[in-house]
């Protein structure tokens, strides 16, 4: 059974860089044909897909966020990471890591951006 766990700071100030790590167990991020993705949900709003990294290392970003974000991975730790620069209060959300086809999700971590 695959499990995903997000980790990272819960509070940031505007203009800082958000960095989150997703640790995967029960599956390898370098095998099969899955993509490993980040999704967020701002308070009172719907889910927003942010980007994903494939088992081959190919990366896809949301067009609205690609100028500020990057996804990378550490295969030795079976982890993938999200970095989002120049955060604003509008980036306040619960951030989830998930395996595409969105059949497995982490519990999510709340990130608040506030001065």
Rosetta blueprint (number, residue, H / E / L):
1 X L
2 X L
3 X E
4 X E
5 X E
6 X E
7 X E
8 X E
9 X L
10 X L
11 X E
12 X E
13 X L
14 X L
15 X L
16 X L
17 X L
18 X E
19 X E
20 X E
21 X E
22 X E
23 X E
24 X E
25 X E
26 X L
27 X L
28 X L
29 X L
30 X L
31 X L
32 X L
33 X L
34 X L
35 X E
36 X E
37 X E
38 X E
39 X E
40 X E
41 X E
42 X L
43 X L
44 X L
45 X L
46 X L
47 X E
48 X E
49 X E
50 X E
51 X E
52 X E
53 X E
54 X E
55 X L
56 X L
57 X L
58 X L
59 X E
60 X E
61 X E
62 X L
63 X L
64 X L
65 X L
66 X L
67 X L
68 X L
69 X E
70 X E
71 X E
72 X E
73 X E
74 X E
75 X L
76 X L
77 X L
78 X L
79 X E
80 X E
81 X E
82 X E
83 X E
84 X E
85 X L
86 X L
87 X L
88 X L
89 X H
90 X H
91 X H
92 X L
93 X E
94 X E
95 X E
96 X E
97 X E
98 X E
99 X E
100 X E
101 X L
102 X L
103 X L
104 X E
105 X E
106 X L
107 X L
108 X L
109 X E
110 X E
111 X E
112 X E
113 X E
114 X L
115 X L
